[in-house]
Amino acid sequence: MQSIATIALVVADYDEAIAFYRDRLGFALVADTPLGGGKRWVLVAPTGGGARLLLAQADGFEQEARVGDQTGGRVGFFLETDNFERDFTAYTARGVRFLEAPRHEVYGSVAVFEDLYGNKWDLIQPKA
């Protein structure tokens, strides 16, 4: 059996990224382990399970240039919820920036938001 367990997300700063994902999106801080040389193993995850995010602080010009645009401007991350209205309302109250009003599509309720660096995410509640 295989599964995607962790996805690396290049960030500008460990602590500000932790604060966004923990305080605004409600993710759990799974690990924050010093690795030496200023590097850390920082994992966050939604409380409902699924893949974790490895918050990888950019190291050097090439990585710094990718912060906030890892997918070329497309939605690259999909956060599923069992209660769209609850999470949309909570995220909006916590200052998460949505790029559109909620839409109700054949596949479910969805709205695009940006993380603190501008990466695009779908908040989505799939239809049953």
ChimeraX commands (.cxc) that place a marker at each C-alpha (Angstrom):
marker #1 position 0.00,0.00,0.00 radius 0.5
marker #1 position 1.26,3.49,-0.82 radius 0.5
marker #1 position 0.10,6.99,0.03 radius 0.5
marker #1 position 1.37,10.52,-0.35 radius 0.5
marker #1 position 2.30,11.41,3.20 radius 0.5
marker #1 position 4.10,14.75,2.92 radius 0.5
marker #1 position 4.40,17.56,0.40 radius 0.5
marker #1 position 7.17,20.19,0.64 radius 0.5
marker #1 position 6.08,23.82,0.51 radius 0.5
marker #1 position 8.84,26.39,0.11 radius 0.5
marker #1 position 8.32,29.27,2.55 radius 0.5
marker #1 position 10.17,32.50,3.33 radius 0.5
marker #1 position 10.26,31.99,7.10 radius 0.5
marker #1 position 9.51,28.99,9.30 radius 0.5
marker #1 position 7.83,30.88,12.13 radius 0.5
marker #1 position 5.54,33.08,10.03 radius 0.5
marker #1 position 4.49,30.03,8.00 radius 0.5
marker #1 position 3.77,28.04,11.17 radius 0.5
marker #1 position 1.68,30.94,12.49 radius 0.5
marker #1 position -0.39,31.12,9.28 radius 0.5
marker #1 position -1.12,27.41,8.98 radius 0.5
marker #1 position -1.70,26.90,12.71 radius 0.5
marker #1 position -3.50,30.12,13.66 radius 0.5
marker #1 position -5.43,30.98,10.51 radius 0.5
marker #1 position -6.15,27.56,9.01 radius 0.5
marker #1 position -6.23,25.58,12.25 radius 0.5
marker #1 position -3.60,23.04,11.21 radius 0.5
marker #1 position -1.72,21.09,13.87 radius 0.5
marker #1 position 2.01,21.61,14.29 radius 0.5
marker #1 position 3.18,18.01,14.00 radius 0.5
marker #1 position 6.95,18.56,14.26 radius 0.5
marker #1 position 9.45,21.38,14.62 radius 0.5
marker #1 position 12.85,19.77,14.88 radius 0.5
marker #1 position 16.16,21.67,14.57 radius 0.5
marker #1 position 18.47,20.08,12.01 radius 0.5
marker #1 position 21.48,22.35,12.47 radius 0.5
marker #1 position 22.71,25.19,10.33 radius 0.5
marker #1 position 19.43,27.07,10.77 radius 0.5
marker #1 position 17.40,24.32,9.09 radius 0.5
marker #1 position 14.35,22.75,10.72 radius 0.5
marker #1 position 12.03,19.84,9.99 radius 0.5
marker #1 position 8.64,21.58,10.28 radius 0.5
marker #1 position 5.49,19.57,9.59 radius 0.5
marker #1 position 1.93,20.89,9.76 radius 0.5
marker #1 position -1.26,19.00,8.97 radius 0.5
marker #1 position -4.99,19.55,8.89 radius 0.5
marker #1 position -6.65,18.06,11.94 radius 0.5
marker #1 position -8.81,15.74,9.81 radius 0.5
marker #1 position -5.85,13.85,8.36 radius 0.5
marker #1 position -4.45,13.56,4.88 radius 0.5
marker #1 position -1.07,14.63,3.59 radius 0.5
marker #1 position 1.14,16.80,5.78 radius 0.5
marker #1 position 3.01,19.90,4.63 radius 0.5
marker #1 position 6.75,20.14,5.15 radius 0.5
marker #1 position 7.40,23.87,5.54 radius 0.5
marker #1 position 10.81,24.20,3.89 radius 0.5
marker #1 position 12.46,27.58,4.35 radius 0.5
marker #1 position 13.92,28.81,1.06 radius 0.5
marker #1 position 17.68,28.47,0.76 radius 0.5
marker #1 position 19.22,30.57,-1.99 radius 0.5
marker #1 position 17.96,32.68,-4.84 radius 0.5
marker #1 position 16.29,29.90,-6.88 radius 0.5
marker #1 position 14.20,28.70,-3.96 radius 0.5
marker #1 position 13.41,32.24,-2.80 radius 0.5
marker #1 position 12.07,32.99,-6.29 radius 0.5
marker #1 position 9.60,30.08,-5.94 radius 0.5
marker #1 position 8.05,31.20,-2.65 radius 0.5
marker #1 position 4.39,31.91,-3.34 radius 0.5
marker #1 position 4.44,30.63,-6.90 radius 0.5
marker #1 position 5.22,26.94,-6.74 radius 0.5
marker #1 position 2.52,26.07,-9.28 radius 0.5
marker #1 position 2.85,28.87,-11.82 radius 0.5
marker #1 position -0.22,30.75,-10.60 radius 0.5
marker #1 position -2.58,27.76,-10.67 radius 0.5
marker #1 position -4.42,26.35,-7.70 radius 0.5
marker #1 position -1.98,23.78,-6.44 radius 0.5
marker #1 position -3.39,22.74,-3.08 radius 0.5
marker #1 position -6.83,21.41,-2.20 radius 0.5
marker #1 position -8.15,21.51,1.34 radius 0.5
marker #1 position -11.24,19.35,1.71 radius 0.5
marker #1 position -13.78,20.08,4.42 radius 0.5
marker #1 position -16.93,18.43,5.69 radius 0.5
marker #1 position -18.50,21.86,6.38 radius 0.5
marker #1 position -17.73,24.51,3.79 radius 0.5
marker #1 position -19.75,27.32,5.38 radius 0.5
marker #1 position -18.16,26.81,8.80 radius 0.5
marker #1 position -14.61,26.89,7.47 radius 0.5
marker #1 position -15.19,29.69,4.95 radius 0.5
marker #1 position -16.68,31.85,7.72 radius 0.5
marker #1 position -13.90,31.01,10.21 radius 0.5
marker #1 position -11.10,31.60,7.70 radius 0.5
marker #1 position -12.58,34.89,6.58 radius 0.5
marker #1 position -12.83,36.02,10.22 radius 0.5
marker #1 position -9.16,35.07,10.75 radius 0.5
marker #1 position -8.03,37.17,7.79 radius 0.5
marker #1 position -7.56,34.49,5.14 radius 0.5
marker #1 position -7.80,36.19,1.74 radius 0.5
marker #1 position -10.32,34.60,-0.61 radius 0.5
marker #1 position -9.98,35.48,-4.28 radius 0.5
marker #1 position -13.61,34.78,-5.11 radius 0.5
marker #1 position -17.04,34.28,-3.63 radius 0.5
marker #1 position -18.00,30.68,-2.86 radius 0.5
marker #1 position -19.17,28.69,-5.89 radius 0.5
marker #1 position -21.43,25.66,-5.95 radius 0.5
marker #1 position -20.25,23.38,-8.74 radius 0.5
marker #1 position -21.38,19.91,-9.80 radius 0.5
marker #1 position -18.48,18.46,-7.78 radius 0.5
marker #1 position -19.09,20.52,-4.62 radius 0.5
marker #1 position -18.78,23.89,-2.91 radius 0.5
marker #1 position -15.48,25.68,-3.49 radius 0.5
marker #1 position -13.65,28.99,-3.12 radius 0.5
marker #1 position -10.05,29.88,-3.93 radius 0.5
marker #1 position -7.89,31.43,-1.21 radius 0.5
marker #1 position -4.25,32.42,-0.94 radius 0.5
marker #1 position -1.80,31.42,1.75 radius 0.5
marker #1 position 0.44,34.06,3.29 radius 0.5
marker #1 position 2.80,33.96,0.30 radius 0.5
marker #1 position 0.21,33.88,-2.49 radius 0.5
marker #1 position 0.03,30.15,-3.24 radius 0.5
marker #1 position -3.50,29.36,-4.37 radius 0.5
marker #1 position -5.64,26.84,-2.54 radius 0.5
marker #1 position -9.15,25.49,-3.04 radius 0.5
marker #1 position -11.29,25.16,0.05 radius 0.5
marker #1 position -13.67,22.49,-1.12 radius 0.5
marker #1 position -16.52,20.42,0.22 radius 0.5
marker #1 position -17.07,17.63,-2.29 radius 0.5
marker #1 position -20.62,16.54,-3.05 radius 0.5
marker #1 position -21.53,13.29,-1.41 radius 0.5
marker link #1:1,2 radius 0.2
marker link #1:2,3 radius 0.2
marker link #1:3,4 radius 0.2
marker link #1:4,5 radius 0.2
marker link #1:5,6 radius 0.2
marker link #1:6,7 radius 0.2
marker link #1:7,8 radius 0.2
marker link #1:8,9 radius 0.2
marker link #1:9,10 radius 0.2
marker link #1:10,11 radius 0.2
marker link #1:11,12 radius 0.2
marker link #1:12,13 radius 0.2
marker link #1:13,14 radius 0.2
marker link #1:14,15 radius 0.2
marker link #1:15,16 radius 0.2
marker link #1:16,17 radius 0.2
marker link #1:17,18 radius 0.2
marker link #1:18,19 radius 0.2
marker link #1:19,20 radius 0.2
marker link #1:20,21 radius 0.2
marker link #1:21,22 radius 0.2
marker link #1:22,23 radius 0.2
marker link #1:23,24 radius 0.2
marker link #1:24,25 radius 0.2
marker link #1:25,26 radius 0.2
marker link #1:26,27 radius 0.2
marker link #1:27,28 radius 0.2
marker link #1:28,29 radius 0.2
marker link #1:29,30 radius 0.2
marker link #1:30,31 radius 0.2
marker link #1:31,32 radius 0.2
marker link #1:32,33 radius 0.2
marker link #1:33,34 radius 0.2
marker link #1:34,35 radius 0.2
marker link #1:35,36 radius 0.2
marker link #1:36,37 radius 0.2
marker link #1:37,38 radius 0.2
marker link #1:38,39 radius 0.2
marker link #1:39,40 radius 0.2
marker link #1:40,41 radius 0.2
marker link #1:41,42 radius 0.2
marker link #1:42,43 radius 0.2
marker link #1:43,44 radius 0.2
marker link #1:44,45 radius 0.2
marker link #1:45,46 radius 0.2
marker link #1:46,47 radius 0.2
marker link #1:47,48 radius 0.2
marker link #1:48,49 radius 0.2
marker link #1:49,50 radius 0.2
marker link #1:50,51 radius 0.2
marker link #1:51,52 radius 0.2
marker link #1:52,53 radius 0.2
marker link #1:53,54 radius 0.2
marker link #1:54,55 radius 0.2
marker link #1:55,56 radius 0.2
marker link #1:56,57 radius 0.2
marker link #1:57,58 radius 0.2
marker link #1:58,59 radius 0.2
marker link #1:59,60 radius 0.2
marker link #1:60,61 radius 0.2
marker link #1:61,62 radius 0.2
marker link #1:62,63 radius 0.2
marker link #1:63,64 radius 0.2
marker link #1:64,65 radius 0.2
marker link #1:65,66 radius 0.2
marker link #1:66,67 radius 0.2
marker link #1:67,68 radius 0.2
marker link #1:68,69 radius 0.2
marker link #1:69,70 radius 0.2
marker link #1:70,71 radius 0.2
marker link #1:71,72 radius 0.2
marker link #1:72,73 radius 0.2
marker link #1:73,74 radius 0.2
marker link #1:74,75 radius 0.2
marker link #1:75,76 radius 0.2
marker link #1:76,77 radius 0.2
marker link #1:77,78 radius 0.2
marker link #1:78,79 radius 0.2
marker link #1:79,80 radius 0.2
marker link #1:80,81 radius 0.2
marker link #1:81,82 radius 0.2
marker link #1:82,83 radius 0.2
marker link #1:83,84 radius 0.2
marker link #1:84,85 radius 0.2
marker link #1:85,86 radius 0.2
marker link #1:86,87 radius 0.2
marker link #1:87,88 radius 0.2
marker link #1:88,89 radius 0.2
marker link #1:89,90 radius 0.2
marker link #1:90,91 radius 0.2
marker link #1:91,92 radius 0.2
marker link #1:92,93 radius 0.2
marker link #1:93,94 radius 0.2
marker link #1:94,95 radius 0.2
marker link #1:95,96 radius 0.2
marker link #1:96,97 radius 0.2
marker link #1:97,98 radius 0.2
marker link #1:98,99 radius 0.2
marker link #1:99,100 radius 0.2
marker link #1:100,101 radius 0.2
marker link #1:101,102 radius 0.2
marker link #1:102,103 radius 0.2
marker link #1:103,104 radius 0.2
marker link #1:104,105 radius 0.2
marker link #1:105,106 radius 0.2
marker link #1:106,107 radius 0.2
marker link #1:107,108 radius 0.2
marker link #1:108,109 radius 0.2
marker link #1:109,110 radius 0.2
marker link #1:110,111 radius 0.2
marker link #1:111,112 radius 0.2
marker link #1:112,113 radius 0.2
marker link #1:113,114 radius 0.2
marker link #1:114,115 radius 0.2
marker link #1:115,116 radius 0.2
marker link #1:116,117 radius 0.2
marker link #1:117,118 radius 0.2
marker link #1:118,119 radius 0.2
marker link #1:119,120 radius 0.2
marker link #1:120,121 radius 0.2
marker link #1:121,122 radius 0.2
marker link #1:122,123 radius 0.2
marker link #1:123,124 radius 0.2
marker link #1:124,125 radius 0.2
marker link #1:125,126 radius 0.2
marker link #1:126,127 radius 0.2
marker link #1:127,128 radius 0.2
view
